[in-house]
Amino acid sequence: MKIIFLKYFDRLFLYLVCVLASFPILPRGIQTVIVISIAAVSLIHFIVVGRKAWNRHKMIVLLSTSSLCIIYIFSLIWVDDFKLASKFIVRSLPLLLLSFAFLNYGKFSLSNLKLIFKLFITTLLLSLSFLHIYFIEDIINPECTPWMIRNEIELFTKIHGTYLSMWIGMGILLLLWFFAKSKKRLLISLVIAIVLMYFLYWQFLLGARMPFFATIIAVFYCITLLLRIPLKIVLGFAFLGSILFAFIFQDKIQSKVEELQNYENAIPEGKYEITNILISNENVRSVIYHCALQKIKERPILGYGIGQDNIELQKCYDSEFGHTDLFKVFSFNSHSQYLQLLLSSGFLGLILFLISMGIWIKKSSEGTELYLPFLILALLCFMFENILNRHDGIIFFSFFNSILLLSGLKSNVHTNK
């Protein structure tokens, strides 16, 4: 039995990873089953032979890549609603399970990595193409704004536009990687360019600003990395670009900052169905960030516990913004992964998470060349969305964080050809 298992383990693991790479078209239930299956076969492999290759280095990496899950578990000590907290912990488990699985498996070959990335790009393209056909009347209708189209897509797919835009951003990075490795084959390069432009079109269509901005920054870094441009030149261009951007859009930036600061007058009095045309995204966020900061001041060290953070925010909305029913019609989280950690786990939790991020960056040289561009995309989006609080964000991040960082770590017992 042991010999048979080891004989087919490589093939089975690769098959399961390839299926999970198709998550843009998989139902959430199937995604969960695949993650559990990957973890199960990896655990068997670990018990049979993999434990011989386990070492302190791998344990440190595992603790860092699954740190959020560990922080949430630790917060159970002081959480009020154990059942609610457990839901968030279970949702975050792919961070632990996939990290363990990839660390146990060992090094992927370049051909297998290409296969996995192609599956993600293909299924993402199929998903977007279907949505394009399904919503074509809205897309070509000049009276439909991007926000209206995005809202319809979110209602239909149950996928937040920010997450879908992040998936597209990752697809763009992968296409650039394939373009660099296409060996200047005209037909392949042309196909890659067409799909890349289509993905960029979808980012414009969805109008999720932070994922689009993060994608541009990640693409810029990816290009300089692939072209081997010196770091000093990259930083110089980035500095000059930032100054130019701030100068060109100075008025708009100042206006947005003022809106974010003006929480007291952000939301007009009355029912949301009447006042919604007067409420901007910045207006809502100004209230969210105000309440988040107020609650952080009350419990800065350990926070309120995972799950309780949203309840505390709602208490603030109800007590300070009762003049509108906006915060009864919609439930708003902290809209920042970093603020969410401060609310749920305090400065202690945030510092542990930031240390983990530092370990990812330090270990990035052991992963693939796409790992740092992926981190740029993800960590920037963490600033304005609770990416790791939803299933779609957890699956996306845990899958790519594991495969891009850990697929390059060689095993002393098991290295795949």
ZADOZA-482814 format. One record per residue (C-alpha): residue number from 1; residue in one letter; x, y, z. Coordinates in steps of 0.2 Angstrom, whole numbers, always signed. Each point is the difference from the previous one (the first is absolute). Example, Ala and Ser with C-alpha at 12.3 -4.5 7.8 and 13.67 -1.06 7.14 Angstrom:
! ZADOZA-482814
 num residu     x     y     z
   1      a   +62   -22   +39
   2      s    +6   +17    -3
//
This chain:
! ZADOZA-482814
 num residu     x     y     z
   1      m    +0    +0    +0
   2      k   +14   +12    +4
   3      i    +9    -3   -16
   4      i   -16    +2   -10
   5      f    -4   +16    +9
   6      l   +18    +8    -3
   7      k    -1    -6   -18
   8      y   -16   +10    -4
   9      f    +2   +14   +12
  10      d    +9   +12   -12
  11      r   -13    -2   -13
  12      l   -15    +1   +13
  13      f    +7   +16    +8
  14      l    +3    +8   -17
  15      y   -17    -4    -6
  16      l    -8    +7   +16
  17      v   +10   +16    -1
  18      c    -5    +2   -19
  19      v   -18    -2    +5
  20      l    +2   +13   +13
  21      a    +8   +12   -12
  22      s   -16    +0    -9
  23      f    -9    +9   +15
  24      p    -7   +14   -11
  25      i   -13   -12    -7
  26      l    -1   -12   +15
  27      p   -15    +1   +13
  28      r    +6    +5   +17
  29      g    -5   -17    +7
  30      i   +11    -9   -13
  31      q   +15   +12    +4
  32      t    -1    -5   +18
  33      v    -1   -19    -4
  34      i   +16    +2   -10
  35      v    +9    +9   +13
  36      i    -5   -13   +13
  37      s    +6   -14   -12
  38      i   +16    +8    -3
  39      a    +3    +2   +18
  40      a    -5   -18    +3
  41      v   +12    -8   -13
  42      s   +14   +11    +6
  43      l    -3    -5   +18
  44      i    +1   -19    -5
  45      h   +16    +4   -10
  46      f    +7    +9   +15
  47      i    -4   -15   +12
  48      v    +7   -12   -12
  49      v   +16    +8    -6
  50      g    -1   +19    +0
  51      r    +4    +3   +19
  52      k   +18    -5    -4
  53      a    +2   +16   -10
  54      w    -9   +11   +12
  55      n   +12   +13    +9
  56      r    +0   +16   +10
  57      h    +1   +10   -16
  58      k   -16    -7    -7
  59      m    -9    +2   +17
  60      i    +5   +19    +0
  61      v    -7    +2   -18
  62      l   -16   -10    +5
  63      l    -3   +11   +15
  64      s    +3   +16   -10
  65      t   -12    -5   -15
  66      s   -14    -6   +12
  67      s    +3   +14   +13
  68      l   -17    +8    -2
  69      c    -9   -17    +4
  70      i   +11    -2   +15
  71      i    -3   +18    +6
  72      y   -19    -3    -2
  73      i    +2   -16   +10
  74      f    +9    +9   +14
  75      s   -13   +13    +1
  76      l   -13   -13    +6
  77      i    +7    +2   +17
  78      w    -9   +17    +2
  79      v   -13    -1   -13
  80      d   -19    +2    +5
  81      d    -8   -10   -14
  82      f    +9   -16    -2
  83      k   -12    -7   -13
  84      l    +2   +16   -11
  85      a   +19    +0    +2
  86      s    +1   -19    -5
  87      k    -8    +4   -17
  88      f   +14   +13    -4
  89      i   +14   -13    +6
  90      v    -8   -14   -11
  91      r    +0   +12   -14
  92      s   +18    +5    +2
  93      l    +6   -19    +1
  94      p    +6    +0   -18
  95      l   +14   +11    +5
  96      l    +6   -14   +11
  97      l    -5   -15   -10
  98      l    +7    +5   -17
  99      s   +16    +7    +8
 100      f    +3   -17    +8
 101      a    -4    -9   -16
 102      f   +12    +9   -11
 103      l   +14    +0   +13
 104      n    -2   -19    +2
 105      y    -1    -3   -19
 106      g   +16    +9    -5
 107      k    +6    +8   -16
 108      f   -12    +1   -16
 109      s    +8    -1   -17
 110      l    -1   +15   -12
 111      s   -12   -10   -11
 112      n   -12    -4   +14
 113      l    +0   +18    +5
 114      k    -4    +5   -17
 115      l   -14   -12    -1
 116      i    -8    +6   +16
 117      f    +2   +19    -5
 118      k    -8    -4   -17
 119      l   -15    -8    +9
 120      f    -3   +15   +10
 121      i    +2   +12   -14
 122      t   -12   -11   -11
 123      t   -13    -2   +13
 124      l    +0   +19    +4
 125      l    -1    +4   -19
 126      l   -15   -12    -1
 127      s    -8    +8   +15
 128      l    +2   +17    -7
 129      s    -5    -4   -17
 130      f   -16    -8    +7
 131      l    -4   +15   +10
 132      h    +3   +11   -15
 133      i   -12    -9   -11
 134      y   -13    -1   +15
 135      f    +0   +18    +3
 136      i    +4    +7   -17
 137      e   -16   +10    -1
 138      d    +5    +9   +16
 139      i   +18    +2    -5
 140      i    -5    +8   -17
 141      n   -14   +11    +8
 142      p    +7   +18    +2
 143      e   -12    +3   +14
 144      c    +8   -14   +10
 145      t   +14    +7   +11
 146      p   +15   -11    +4
 147      w    -6    -1   +18
 148      m   -17    -7    -6
 149      i    +8   -13   -10
 150      r   +11    -5   +14
 151      n   -14    -1   +12
 152      e   -10   -11   -12
 153      i   +15   -12    -2
 154      e    +3    -1   +19
 155      l   -18    -4    +2
 156      f    +1   -14   -13
 157      t   +17    -7    +5
 158      k    +0    +3   +18
 159      i   +18    +6    -2
 160      h    +5   +17    +6
 161      g    +6   +11   -14
 162      t   +16    +3    +9
 163      y    +4   -18    +1
 164      l    -4    -3   -18
 165      s   +11   +14    -5
 166      m   +14    -7   +11
 167      w    -1   -17    -9
 168      i    +1   +10   -17
 169      g   +15    +9    +7
 170      m    +9   -17    +4
 171      g    -5    -6   -18
 172      i    +9   +15    -7
 173      l   +16    -3   +10
 174      l    -1   -18    -6
 175      l    -2    +5   -18
 176      l   +15   +11    +1
 177      w   +10   -14    +7
 178      f    -5   -11   -14
 179      f    +4   +14   -13
 180      a   +17    +1    +7
 181      k    +2   -19    -2
 182      s    -8    -1   -17
 183      k   +17    +1    -9
 184      k    -7   +13   -11
 185      r   -12   -12    -9
 186      l   -11   +12   -10
 187      l   -16   -10    +1
 188      i    +1    -3   +19
 189      s    +5   +17    +3
 190      l   -15    +7    -9
 191      v   -12   -11    +9
 192      i    +8    +5   +17
 193      a    -2   +18    -5
 194      i   -18    -1    -5
 195      v    -5    -9   +16
 196      l   +10   +12   +10
 197      m    -9   +15    -8
 198      y   -17    -9    +3
 199      f    +5    -2   +19
 200      l    +5   +19    +1
 201      y   -17    +4    -8
 202      w    -9   -10   +13
 203      q    +9    +9   +14
 204      f    -6   +17    -7
 205      l   -17    -7    -2
 206      l    -1    -6   +18
 207      g    +7   +17    +6
 208      a    +8    -7   +16
 209      r   +13   +14    +2
 210      m   +12    -8   +13
 211      p    +2   -17    -9
 212      f    +3   +10   -16
 213      f   +13   +11    +8
 214      a    +8   -15    +8
 215      t    +1    -9   -16
 216      i    +8   +14    -9
 217      i   +14    +1   +14
 218      a    +2   -19    +0
 219      v    +1    +0   -19
 220      f   +13   +14    +0
 221      y   +11   -10   +13
 222      c    -3   -16   -10
 223      i    +6    +8   -16
 224      t   +16    +7    +8
 225      l    +3   -17    +8
 226      l    -2    -9   -16
 227      l   +11   +12   -10
 228      r   +13    +0   +15
 229      i    +0   +19    +2
 230      p   +10    +5   +14
 231      l    -9    +4   +17
 232      k    +7   +18    +1
 233      i    -8    +4   -17
 234      v   -17    -8    +5
 235      l    +0   +10   +16
 236      g    +4   +16    -9
 237      f   -14    -2   -13
 238      a   -12    -5   +14
 239      f    +5   +16   +10
 240      l    -2   +11   -16
 241      g   -16    -8    -5
 242      s    -7    +3   +18
 243      i    +4   +18    -1
 244      l    -7    +2   -17
 245      f   -16    -9    +5
 246      a    -2   +11   +15
 247      f    +2   +16   -10
 248      i   -12    -5   -14
 249      f   -14    -6   +12
 250      q    +4   +12   +14
 251      d   -18    +7    +1
 252      k    -8   -17    -1
 253      i   +11    -8   +13
 254      q    -3   +15   +12
 255      s   -19    -1    -3
 256      k    +0   -19    +4
 257      v   +10    +3   +16
 258      e   -12   +13    +5
 259      e   -14   -11    -3
 260      l    +8   -14   +11
 261      q    +3   +12   +14
 262      n   -18    +7    +0
 263      y    -9   -14    +9
 264      e   -12   +11    +9
 265      n    -8    +7   -15
 266      a    +3   -15   -12
 267      i   -17    -8    +1
 268      p   -16   +10    -3
 269      e   -15    -2   +11
 270      g   -14   -11    -6
 271      k    -3   -17    -8
 272      y   +14    -7   -11
 273      e   -12    -3   -15
 274      i    -2   +19    -1
 275      t   +17    +6    +5
 276      n   +11   -12    -9
 277      i    +3   +11   -15
 278      l    +9   +12   +13
 279      i   +11   -13    +8
 280      s   +17    -5    -8
 281      n   +12   -14    +4
 282      e   +11   +12   +10
 283      n   -15    +6   +10
 284      v    -3   -18    +6
 285      r   +18    -4    +3
 286      s    +2   +16   +10
 287      v   -13    -6   +13
 288      i    +7   -18    +0
 289      y   +18    +6    +3
 290      h    -6   +12   +14
 291      c    -9   -14    +9
 292      a   +14   -12    -3
 293      l   +12   +12    +8
 294      q   -11    +4   +15
 295      k    -2   -18    +4
 296      i   +18    -3    -2
 297      k    +4   +13   +13
 298      e   -11    -9   +12
 299      r    +9   -17    -1
 300      p   +17    +3    -9
 301      i   +10   -14    +7
 302      l   -10   -16    -3
 303      g   -16    +6    -9
 304      y   -17    -7    +1
 305      g    +3   -17    -7
 306      i    -4    -6   -18
 307      g   -18    +2    -5
 308      q    -3   +12   +14
 309      d    +8   +14   -10
 310      n   -14    +2   -12
 311      i   -13    +0   +15
 312      e   +10   +14    +8
 313      l    +0   +10   -16
 314      q   -19    -2    -1
 315      k    -2    +7   +17
 316      c   +10   +15    -5
 317      y   -11    +2   -16
 318      d   -16    -1   +10
 319      s    +5   +12   +14
 320      e    +9   +14   -10
 321      f   -10    -1   -17
 322      g   -17    -4    +5
 323      h    -7   +14   -12
 324      t    +2   -12   -15
 325      d    -6   -18    -3
 326      l   +16    -3   -11
 327      f    +8   -11   +13
 328      k   -15   -10    +3
 329      v    -3    -3   -19
 330      f   +18    -5    -2
 331      s   +13    -9   +12
 332      f   +17    +8    -2
 333      n   +16    -7    +7
 334      s   +16   +10    +2
 335      h    +5    +0   -18
 336      s   +18    -3    +4
 337      q    +9   -16    +4
 338      y   +12    +9   +12
 339      l   -14   +10    +9
 340      q   -10   -17    +1
 341      l   +15    -8    +9
 342      l    +2   +15   +12
 343      l   -19    -2    +4
 344      s    +0   -18    +2
 345      s   +18    -4    +7
 346      g    +6   +17    +5
 347      f   +18    +7    -3
 348      l    +7   -17    +6
 349      g    -9    -9   -15
 350      l    +4   +13   -12
 351      i   +19    +0    +4
 352      l    +0   -19    -1
 353      f    -8    +1   -17
 354      l   +13   +13    -6
 355      i   +14   -11    +6
 356      s    -7   -14   -11
 357      m    -1   +12   -15
 358      g   +18    +4    +3
 359      i    +4   -19    +0
 360      w    -9    -2   -16
 361      i   +10   +14    -8
 362      k   +17    -6    +7
 363      k    -4   -18    -6
 364      s    -6    +7   -17
 365      s   +17    -5    -8
 366      e    -4   -18    +3
 367      g   -17    +1   -10
 368      t    -4    +4   -18
 369      e    +4   +17    -8
 370      l   -19    +4    +1
 371      y    -1    -1   +18
 372      l    +5   +18    +4
 373      p   -12    +7   -13
 374      f   -14   -10    +7
 375      l    +4    +7   +18
 376      i    +0   +17    -7
 377      l   -18    -3    -7
 378      a    -6    -8   +16
 379      l    +7   +10   +13
 380      l    -5   +17    -8
 381      c   -18    -7    -1
 382      f    +1    -5   +18
 383      m    +0   +19    +4
 384      f   -17    +3    -6
 385      e    -9   -17    +1
 386      n    -2   -14   +12
 387      i    +7   -12   -13
 388      l    +3   -14   +12
 389      n   -17    +0    +8
 390      r   -10    -7   -14
 391      h    +2   -17    -9
 392      d    +4    +7   -17
 393      g   +14   +10    +7
 394      i    +7   -14   +11
 395      i    +0   -13   -14
 396      f    +8   +13   -12
 397      f   +14    +5   +13
 398      s    +3   -17    +8
 399      f    +2    -8   -17
 400      f   +12   +12    -8
 401      n    +9    +4   +15
 402      s    +4   -18    +2
 403      i    +4    -5   -17
 404      l   +10   +15    -5
 405      l   +11    +0   +17
 406      l    +0   -18    +4
 407      s    +1    -9   -16
 408      g   +18    +4    -1
 409      l    +5    -7   +17
 410      k    +9   -17    -3
 411      s    -3   -15   +10
 412      n   +14   -11    +6
 413      v   -11   -15    -2
 414      h   -12    +4   -15
 415      t    +5   +11   -14
 416      n   -11    +0   -16
 417      k    +7    -1   -17
//
